[in-house]
Each structure stands twice: as structure tokens, then as C-alpha cells.
Amino acid sequence: TTPESFELQAMLARMRDAGCTHAIMEVSSHAIALDRVAGLHYTVAAFTNLTEDHLDFHKTMEDYCDTKAELFGRCEKAVLNRDDLWFERMTAKAACQMLTTSAKGEGELQAEDLELLSDGISFTAVYKQERVAVKLPIPGKFTVYNALTVLGCAMEISSISRILSRIAPVIARLYPTDSSSNLGQSTP
């Protein structure tokens, strides 16, 4: 999770002092609510989806959404999944340039010709007149949304799609098996 603000600022300062010019971080809703990222401004912020993961802390989905939405008042550009049920509320108070993504034909950056396979996904990323084939060896529709988000943040669709195709799946996490596989079975 996101460290406390003093620790986070110290880490960022050490990174800067070591010559780092960019940082990519996950910002939890807890971090926003607890002011762990107070004072930080982001070049790009992203939103893929909102699920009921943190209702122990936020109590309602509306509070959870509104807390996450604060991120879009702290950035220059946002990449947002238009297909998510919370999209409208998430973007209602956004004070930044927005790029929308979609696997349903509703975004500026879209996934067309989508194929969900047991060993990965493939689709055509479409942005304005650009069409690029994207293939990842990680199964699941969430992978499509994650890939669209990465492409939108980078806005280097051709070069980033080549990098995405080389990503290796995490062993034993959404790992395809068949009935002849010994994965998970002990041997004598």
C-alpha cells in the first residue's frame, strides 16, 4: 500500500537525489483519505475499475468513488475506463485533460477484435487513425483494461504494444492448466 506521507516524501527525495526523473505508483484510496499523498501532483493518473474491495474502510461505494476521484484533481492528464459503472461519478469533478478507454466501443482509445483465450488476450488498439495489434500472455478481460490503461498513459501505442507482448505471466496466478497437469498435486 502507499506509505505514510513522511516516508513517501523521503523515498521520492532519495529517488530524485539518485537521478530518478519519473516514478510510477499505485495510490490507494486509503492513501488519499489519510493524506498520505497530500501535496503530490501527478503528470498522469489512471482509473481502471471500482469494486467492493475497500468497503470496510469507506462504508459506501459512493464514498469510495468520491475518494478515488480526488486523484483527478491532482493530475495533468487522466486515463479512465469508460466501461466502468462508476465512470460518470468518477469524472464529474475531474480538473484535468481526460482520455477515455473502452472495450465496448465507447472510448477514445478502444479495444476492437477482442479475443479472450485461456493463455492470454489479443485485440486491436484503436486511437484516432492508428490501429495496432496487442497481444498479452495473461488471460482475463481485466488484462484488456490494464493494457488499454498502459497504452493511454504512455500514448506510444506501437512501441508499448510490442513491450506488452513480451510480458511474462506470473506463475500460478491465472495460470492455465489442463487435466494432465501435475500443478498443485504432490508427488510421492
KOLPAPA-135599 format. One record per residue: residue in three letters; x, y, z of N, C-alpha, C in turn; residue number from 1. Coordinates in Angstrom, 2 decimals. Example, Ala and Ser with C-alpha at 12.3 -4.5 7.8 and 13.67 -1.06 7.14 Angstrom:
REM residues 2
R,type,n_xx,n_yy,n_zz,ca_xx,ca_yy,ca_zz,c_xx,c_yy,c_zz,seq
R,ala,13.19,-5.69,7.80,12.30,-4.50,7.80,13.20,-3.30,7.80,1
R,ser,12.85,-2.25,7.08,13.67,-1.06,7.14,12.90,0.03,7.87,2
//
This chain:
REM residues 188
R,type,n_xx,n_yy,n_zz,ca_xx,ca_yy,ca_zz,c_xx,c_yy,c_zz,seq
R,thr,0.84,-1.18,0.00,0.00,0.00,0.00,0.88,1.24,0.00,1
R,thr,0.28,2.38,-0.12,1.01,3.64,-0.16,1.58,3.95,1.22,2
R,pro,2.87,4.23,1.32,3.47,4.54,2.63,2.90,5.83,3.23,3
R,glu,3.16,6.04,4.51,2.78,7.29,5.16,3.47,8.45,4.45,4
R,ser,2.91,9.65,4.54,3.39,10.80,3.76,4.86,11.12,3.99,5
R,phe,5.31,11.09,5.24,6.71,11.42,5.52,7.64,10.40,4.86,6
R,glu,7.29,9.12,4.99,8.10,8.05,4.37,8.06,8.15,2.85,7
R,leu,6.88,8.42,2.29,6.75,8.55,0.84,7.59,9.71,0.31,8
R,gln,7.50,10.87,0.96,8.28,12.03,0.52,9.79,11.75,0.62,9
R,ala,10.20,11.06,1.69,11.62,10.71,1.85,12.07,9.77,0.73,10
R,met,11.23,8.78,0.37,11.56,7.86,-0.72,11.69,8.62,-2.04,11
R,leu,10.74,9.50,-2.32,10.78,10.27,-3.56,12.01,11.18,-3.60,12
R,ala,12.38,11.75,-2.46,13.58,12.60,-2.40,14.84,11.79,-2.68,13
R,arg,14.92,10.59,-2.10,16.08,9.72,-2.36,16.14,9.33,-3.83,14
R,met,15.00,9.05,-4.41,14.96,8.71,-5.83,15.44,9.89,-6.68,15
R,arg,14.96,11.09,-6.37,15.38,12.29,-7.10,16.89,12.49,-6.96,16
R,asp,17.39,12.36,-5.75,18.82,12.56,-5.49,19.68,11.53,-6.22,17
R,ala,19.11,10.38,-6.48,19.84,9.32,-7.20,19.72,9.48,-8.72,18
R,gly,19.01,10.52,-9.17,18.90,10.77,-10.60,17.61,10.30,-11.24,19
R,cys,16.71,9.77,-10.46,15.42,9.32,-10.99,14.59,10.53,-11.42,20
R,thr,14.00,10.44,-12.60,13.20,11.55,-13.10,11.71,11.24,-13.16,21
R,his,11.36,9.96,-13.01,9.95,9.55,-13.09,9.67,8.50,-12.02,22
R,ala,8.45,8.49,-11.55,8.01,7.45,-10.60,6.61,7.02,-10.99,23
R,ile,6.38,5.73,-10.91,5.05,5.18,-11.16,4.61,4.54,-9.84,24
R,met,3.43,4.91,-9.39,2.98,4.38,-8.10,1.49,4.11,-8.11,25
R,glu,1.11,3.11,-7.35,-0.30,2.87,-7.09,-0.69,3.76,-5.92,26
R,val,-1.78,4.46,-6.07,-2.27,5.33,-5.00,-3.57,4.72,-4.48,27
R,ser,-3.53,4.19,-3.30,-4.72,3.56,-2.73,-5.72,4.63,-2.28,28
R,ser,-6.96,4.23,-2.20,-7.99,5.15,-1.69,-7.71,5.50,-0.24,29
R,his,-7.13,4.56,0.49,-6.74,4.83,1.88,-5.73,5.98,1.92,30
R,ala,-4.77,5.93,1.00,-3.72,6.96,0.96,-4.31,8.34,0.70,31
R,ile,-5.30,8.41,-0.16,-5.94,9.69,-0.45,-6.71,10.17,0.78,32
R,ala,-7.51,9.29,1.36,-8.33,9.66,2.53,-7.48,10.04,3.73,33
R,leu,-6.33,9.39,3.88,-5.47,9.62,5.05,-4.35,10.63,4.77,34
R,asp,-4.45,11.35,3.65,-3.50,12.40,3.27,-2.06,11.91,3.10,35
R,arg,-1.88,10.66,2.73,-0.52,10.15,2.51,0.09,10.72,1.24,36
R,val,-0.74,11.16,0.31,-0.24,11.73,-0.95,-0.53,13.22,-1.05,37
R,ala,-0.83,13.83,0.08,-1.10,15.28,0.10,0.10,16.03,-0.47,38
R,gly,-0.16,16.98,-1.33,0.91,17.78,-1.91,1.53,17.18,-3.16,39
R,leu,1.21,15.95,-3.49,1.75,15.36,-4.71,0.87,15.73,-5.90,40
R,his,1.52,16.02,-7.01,0.82,16.30,-8.25,1.33,15.30,-9.28,41
R,tyr,0.44,14.72,-10.04,0.79,13.66,-10.98,0.69,14.17,-12.41,42
R,thr,1.60,13.71,-13.24,1.52,14.01,-14.66,0.33,13.27,-15.24,43
R,val,0.21,11.96,-14.93,-0.89,11.13,-15.42,-1.44,10.32,-14.26,44
R,ala,-2.75,10.25,-14.17,-3.43,9.38,-13.21,-4.36,8.47,-14.01,45
R,ala,-4.61,7.27,-13.49,-5.42,6.32,-14.24,-6.48,5.68,-13.36,46
R,phe,-7.56,5.28,-14.01,-8.66,4.58,-13.34,-9.09,3.43,-14.24,47
R,thr,-9.00,2.20,-13.72,-9.46,1.04,-14.48,-10.84,0.59,-14.04,48
R,asn,-11.04,0.43,-12.72,-12.35,-0.02,-12.25,-12.49,0.20,-10.74,49
R,leu,-13.70,0.10,-10.30,-14.01,0.23,-8.88,-14.82,-0.99,-8.48,50
R,thr,-14.33,-1.71,-7.47,-15.04,-2.88,-6.97,-15.24,-2.72,-5.46,51
R,glu,-15.89,-3.65,-4.85,-16.24,-3.53,-3.44,-15.12,-3.94,-2.48,52
R,asp,-13.88,-3.78,-2.89,-12.74,-4.22,-2.10,-12.54,-3.49,-0.78,53
R,his,-12.84,-2.22,-0.72,-12.45,-1.41,0.44,-13.63,-0.83,1.21,54
R,leu,-14.76,-1.52,1.21,-15.92,-1.01,1.92,-15.78,-1.10,3.43,55
R,asp,-14.82,-1.88,3.91,-14.55,-1.91,5.35,-14.05,-0.54,5.81,56
R,phe,-13.39,0.18,4.92,-12.84,1.50,5.23,-13.80,2.62,4.82,57
R,his,-14.34,2.55,3.61,-15.14,3.64,3.06,-16.63,3.54,3.39,58
R,lys,-17.10,2.38,3.72,-18.51,2.11,4.10,-19.48,2.11,2.92,59
R,thr,-19.35,3.03,1.97,-20.25,3.04,0.81,-19.43,3.14,-0.47,60
R,met,-20.00,2.66,-1.55,-19.33,2.76,-2.85,-19.22,4.23,-3.28,61
R,glu,-20.19,5.03,-2.92,-20.16,6.44,-3.27,-18.96,7.14,-2.61,62
R,asp,-18.75,6.85,-1.33,-17.60,7.44,-0.62,-16.29,6.93,-1.22,63
R,tyr,-16.23,5.65,-1.52,-15.05,5.06,-2.13,-14.75,5.75,-3.47,64
R,cys,-15.78,5.88,-4.30,-15.62,6.52,-5.61,-15.18,7.97,-5.46,65
R,asp,-15.84,8.71,-4.59,-15.51,10.13,-4.41,-14.08,10.32,-3.91,66
R,thr,-13.63,9.41,-3.06,-12.26,9.48,-2.57,-11.28,9.25,-3.71,67
R,lys,-11.48,8.19,-4.49,-10.60,7.91,-5.63,-10.63,9.05,-6.65,68
R,ala,-11.80,9.66,-6.83,-11.96,10.73,-7.81,-11.11,11.95,-7.47,69
R,glu,-10.75,12.11,-6.20,-9.90,13.24,-5.80,-8.57,13.22,-6.57,70
R,leu,-8.13,12.05,-6.97,-6.88,11.92,-7.72,-6.91,12.74,-9.01,71
R,phe,-8.10,12.89,-9.60,-8.22,13.57,-10.88,-8.31,15.09,-10.74,72
R,gly,-8.12,15.56,-9.54,-7.92,16.98,-9.29,-6.47,17.27,-8.99,73
R,arg,-5.63,16.22,-9.03,-4.20,16.33,-8.69,-3.31,15.92,-9.85,74
R,cys,-3.83,15.95,-11.06,-3.02,15.48,-12.20,-3.26,16.38,-13.41,75
R,glu,-2.35,16.25,-14.37,-2.48,17.00,-15.62,-3.35,16.25,-16.63,76
R,lys,-3.25,14.92,-16.59,-3.97,14.08,-17.56,-4.49,12.85,-16.84,77
R,ala,-5.65,12.37,-17.27,-6.21,11.14,-16.70,-6.57,10.18,-17.82,78
R,val,-6.35,8.90,-17.56,-6.77,7.83,-18.46,-7.81,7.04,-17.69,79
R,leu,-9.04,7.00,-18.22,-10.16,6.45,-17.47,-10.96,5.44,-18.28,80
R,asn,-11.32,4.34,-17.65,-12.11,3.29,-18.26,-13.58,3.72,-18.32,81
R,arg,-14.02,4.03,-19.51,-15.40,4.47,-19.72,-16.41,3.35,-19.48,82
R,asp,-15.99,2.11,-19.53,-16.90,0.98,-19.37,-17.28,0.71,-17.92,83
R,asp,-16.55,1.26,-16.98,-16.85,1.01,-15.57,-18.13,1.73,-15.15,84
R,leu,-18.92,1.07,-14.31,-20.19,1.63,-13.85,-20.03,2.95,-13.11,85
R,trp,-18.87,3.19,-12.53,-18.63,4.40,-11.74,-17.96,5.51,-12.54,86
R,phe,-17.81,5.35,-13.83,-17.11,6.32,-14.67,-17.69,7.74,-14.54,87
R,glu,-18.99,7.88,-14.69,-19.61,9.22,-14.67,-19.35,9.93,-13.36,88
R,arg,-19.53,9.23,-12.26,-19.30,9.85,-10.95,-17.82,10.13,-10.76,89
R,met,-16.98,9.21,-11.22,-15.53,9.36,-11.06,-15.02,10.61,-11.78,90
R,thr,-15.62,10.94,-12.90,-15.13,12.05,-13.72,-15.89,13.36,-13.51,91
R,ala,-16.91,13.35,-12.68,-17.78,14.51,-12.52,-17.02,15.78,-12.13,92
R,lys,-16.01,15.66,-11.30,-15.28,16.84,-10.82,-13.82,16.86,-11.31,93
R,ala,-13.52,16.05,-12.31,-12.14,16.00,-12.82,-11.72,17.36,-13.35,94
R,ala,-10.51,17.76,-12.99,-9.99,19.07,-13.41,-8.77,18.90,-14.29,95
R,cys,-8.80,17.91,-15.15,-7.64,17.60,-15.98,-8.10,17.18,-17.37,96
R,gln,-7.14,17.07,-18.26,-7.40,16.53,-19.59,-7.69,15.04,-19.43,97
R,met,-8.72,14.52,-20.09,-9.08,13.11,-19.94,-9.00,12.36,-21.27,98
R,leu,-8.52,11.14,-21.18,-8.54,10.20,-22.30,-9.34,9.00,-21.83,99
R,thr,-10.38,8.64,-22.56,-11.21,7.50,-22.17,-10.81,6.25,-22.93,100
R,thr,-10.91,5.11,-22.25,-10.64,3.81,-22.85,-11.91,2.97,-22.79,101
R,ser,-12.00,1.99,-23.69,-13.19,1.14,-23.71,-12.93,-0.13,-24.49,102
R,ala,-13.55,-1.21,-24.03,-13.58,-2.46,-24.77,-14.96,-2.66,-25.38,103
R,lys,-15.81,-1.64,-25.26,-17.18,-1.71,-25.77,-17.46,-0.67,-26.83,104
R,gly,-16.42,-0.02,-27.35,-16.59,0.94,-28.43,-16.99,2.33,-27.99,105
R,glu,-16.83,2.66,-26.71,-17.28,3.95,-26.18,-16.15,4.94,-25.92,106
R,gly,-14.89,4.53,-25.99,-13.78,5.40,-25.61,-13.02,5.96,-26.78,107
R,glu,-12.14,6.88,-26.46,-11.25,7.44,-27.49,-10.18,6.43,-27.88,108
R,leu,-9.72,5.64,-26.91,-8.77,4.55,-27.15,-9.56,3.27,-26.91,109
R,gln,-9.72,2.48,-27.96,-10.62,1.32,-27.88,-9.91,0.01,-28.16,110
R,ala,-10.49,-1.05,-27.60,-10.06,-2.41,-27.92,-11.10,-2.99,-28.87,111
R,glu,-10.67,-3.32,-30.08,-11.55,-3.95,-31.06,-11.02,-5.34,-31.37,112
R,asp,-11.85,-6.18,-31.96,-11.47,-7.54,-32.34,-10.92,-8.31,-31.14,113
R,leu,-11.55,-8.15,-30.02,-11.10,-8.73,-28.76,-11.22,-10.24,-28.75,114
R,glu,-10.14,-10.91,-28.34,-10.14,-12.36,-28.14,-9.65,-12.67,-26.74,115
R,leu,-10.50,-13.34,-25.96,-10.13,-13.78,-24.62,-9.84,-15.27,-24.70,116
R,leu,-8.60,-15.64,-24.47,-8.15,-17.02,-24.59,-7.70,-17.53,-23.23,117
R,ser,-7.56,-18.83,-23.10,-7.12,-19.40,-21.82,-5.68,-19.03,-21.49,118
R,asp,-4.90,-18.69,-22.50,-3.49,-18.36,-22.25,-3.14,-16.90,-22.53,119
R,gly,-4.16,-16.06,-22.67,-3.88,-14.65,-22.90,-5.02,-13.93,-23.58,120
R,ile,-4.73,-12.74,-24.04,-5.72,-11.92,-24.74,-5.08,-11.30,-25.97,121
R,ser,-5.91,-10.94,-26.92,-5.44,-10.15,-28.05,-6.56,-9.23,-28.49,122
R,phe,-6.16,-8.08,-29.00,-7.13,-7.11,-29.52,-6.40,-6.12,-30.40,123
R,thr,-7.16,-5.31,-31.08,-6.61,-4.22,-31.86,-6.87,-2.93,-31.09,124
R,ala,-5.80,-2.22,-30.75,-5.93,-0.93,-30.09,-6.18,0.12,-31.16,125
R,val,-7.23,0.90,-30.99,-7.60,1.90,-31.98,-7.63,3.26,-31.31,126
R,tyr,-6.81,4.17,-31.82,-6.80,5.55,-31.34,-6.72,6.46,-32.55,127
R,lys,-7.77,7.23,-32.77,-7.90,8.07,-33.95,-7.70,7.21,-35.19,128
R,gln,-6.69,7.47,-36.00,-6.46,6.69,-37.22,-5.48,5.54,-37.01,129
R,glu,-4.94,5.42,-35.82,-3.93,4.39,-35.54,-4.59,3.09,-35.09,130
R,arg,-4.13,1.98,-35.66,-4.64,0.65,-35.31,-3.41,-0.24,-35.07,131
R,val,-3.32,-0.82,-33.87,-2.15,-1.62,-33.51,-2.60,-2.92,-32.86,132
R,ala,-2.03,-4.02,-33.28,-2.33,-5.31,-32.68,-1.66,-5.41,-31.31,133
R,val,-2.42,-5.88,-30.33,-1.92,-6.05,-28.97,-2.18,-7.48,-28.55,134
R,lys,-1.16,-8.12,-28.00,-1.30,-9.50,-27.53,-0.53,-9.62,-26.22,135
R,leu,-1.19,-10.18,-25.21,-0.54,-10.39,-23.92,-0.77,-11.82,-23.46,136
R,pro,0.24,-12.44,-22.86,0.09,-13.82,-22.39,-0.52,-13.91,-20.99,137
R,ile,-1.44,-13.00,-20.68,-2.13,-13.00,-19.39,-3.62,-13.03,-19.67,138
R,pro,-4.32,-14.08,-19.24,-5.75,-14.19,-19.55,-6.60,-13.24,-18.70,139
R,gly,-7.81,-13.01,-19.16,-8.79,-12.24,-18.40,-9.11,-10.90,-19.03,140
R,lys,-10.38,-10.52,-18.96,-10.79,-9.24,-19.54,-10.15,-8.07,-18.82,141
R,phe,-9.85,-8.23,-17.52,-9.17,-7.15,-16.79,-7.83,-6.82,-17.44,142
R,thr,-7.20,-7.80,-18.08,-5.92,-7.57,-18.75,-6.11,-6.61,-19.93,143
R,val,-7.25,-6.69,-20.59,-7.55,-5.77,-21.69,-7.59,-4.34,-21.14,144
R,tyr,-8.31,-4.15,-20.04,-8.42,-2.81,-19.46,-7.07,-2.31,-18.93,145
R,asn,-6.30,-3.20,-18.32,-4.97,-2.80,-17.86,-4.09,-2.38,-19.03,146
R,ala,-4.15,-3.15,-20.11,-3.34,-2.84,-21.30,-3.78,-1.51,-21.92,147
R,leu,-5.08,-1.28,-22.03,-5.56,-0.01,-22.56,-5.08,1.16,-21.70,148
R,thr,-5.08,0.95,-20.40,-4.62,2.00,-19.48,-3.15,2.30,-19.69,149
R,val,-2.33,1.28,-19.82,-0.90,1.47,-20.06,-0.69,2.20,-21.39,150
R,leu,-1.39,1.76,-22.42,-1.26,2.41,-23.72,-1.69,3.87,-23.65,151
R,gly,-2.76,4.14,-22.92,-3.25,5.51,-22.79,-2.31,6.40,-22.01,152
R,cys,-1.71,5.85,-20.96,-0.76,6.64,-20.16,0.48,6.98,-20.96,153
R,ala,0.97,6.02,-21.72,2.21,6.22,-22.49,1.97,6.97,-23.79,154
R,met,0.81,6.77,-24.40,0.46,7.31,-25.72,1.54,7.04,-26.76,155
R,glu,2.16,5.92,-26.60,3.11,5.38,-27.59,2.58,4.00,-27.95,156
R,ile,1.48,3.96,-28.64,0.74,2.71,-28.82,1.57,1.64,-29.51,157
R,ser,2.26,1.95,-30.59,3.02,0.94,-31.33,4.16,0.36,-30.50,158
R,ser,4.99,1.20,-29.93,6.15,0.70,-29.18,5.73,0.01,-27.89,159
R,ile,4.73,0.52,-27.21,4.29,-0.10,-25.96,3.61,-1.43,-26.23,160
R,ser,2.88,-1.57,-27.32,2.23,-2.86,-27.63,3.27,-3.95,-27.85,161
R,arg,4.41,-3.60,-28.42,5.49,-4.59,-28.58,6.07,-5.01,-27.24,162
R,ile,6.19,-4.07,-26.32,6.69,-4.38,-24.98,5.69,-5.25,-24.23,163
R,leu,4.41,-4.93,-24.34,3.38,-5.72,-23.64,3.39,-7.18,-24.09,164
R,ser,3.67,-7.42,-25.35,3.66,-8.80,-25.86,4.76,-9.65,-25.23,165
R,arg,5.78,-9.00,-24.64,6.89,-9.75,-24.03,6.72,-9.94,-22.52,166
R,ile,5.64,-9.44,-21.96,5.42,-9.59,-20.53,5.15,-11.06,-20.22,167
R,ala,5.79,-11.56,-19.18,5.59,-12.95,-18.78,4.52,-13.02,-17.69,168
R,pro,3.63,-13.99,-17.77,2.63,-14.13,-16.71,3.29,-14.60,-15.41,169
R,val,2.66,-14.27,-14.30,3.15,-14.71,-13.01,2.75,-16.17,-12.83,170
R,ile,3.72,-17.04,-12.57,3.44,-18.46,-12.41,2.47,-18.67,-11.25,171
R,ala,1.47,-19.51,-11.48,0.45,-19.90,-10.51,-0.58,-18.81,-10.23,172
R,arg,-0.54,-17.73,-10.96,-1.59,-16.71,-10.85,-2.27,-16.62,-12.21,173
R,leu,-3.50,-17.07,-12.26,-4.23,-17.18,-13.53,-3.42,-17.98,-14.53,174
R,tyr,-2.89,-19.07,-14.05,-2.01,-19.90,-14.85,-2.82,-21.03,-15.48,175
R,pro,-2.79,-21.14,-16.82,-3.58,-22.19,-17.45,-3.02,-23.59,-17.16,176
R,thr,-3.91,-24.50,-16.86,-3.53,-25.89,-16.64,-4.50,-26.77,-17.41,177
R,asp,-4.16,-28.03,-17.56,-5.10,-28.98,-18.14,-5.18,-30.20,-17.23,178
R,ser,-6.04,-31.11,-17.57,-6.28,-32.26,-16.68,-5.05,-33.15,-16.55,179
R,ser,-4.10,-33.06,-17.46,-2.90,-33.89,-17.37,-1.80,-33.21,-16.59,180
R,ser,-2.02,-31.97,-16.14,-1.02,-31.21,-15.42,-0.85,-31.72,-13.99,181
R,asn,0.37,-31.64,-13.49,0.65,-32.00,-12.11,0.67,-30.78,-11.20,182
R,leu,0.40,-29.60,-11.74,0.46,-28.39,-10.94,-0.51,-28.51,-9.77,183
R,gly,-0.02,-28.31,-8.59,-0.85,-28.36,-7.39,-1.00,-29.74,-6.81,184
R,gln,-0.45,-30.75,-7.48,-0.55,-32.11,-6.96,0.81,-32.52,-6.40,185
R,ser,0.79,-33.16,-5.27,2.06,-33.63,-4.70,2.43,-34.96,-5.33,186
R,thr,3.69,-35.20,-5.42,4.18,-36.47,-5.96,4.81,-37.27,-4.85,187
R,pro,4.66,-38.60,-4.88,5.22,-39.44,-3.80,6.72,-39.46,-3.81,188
//
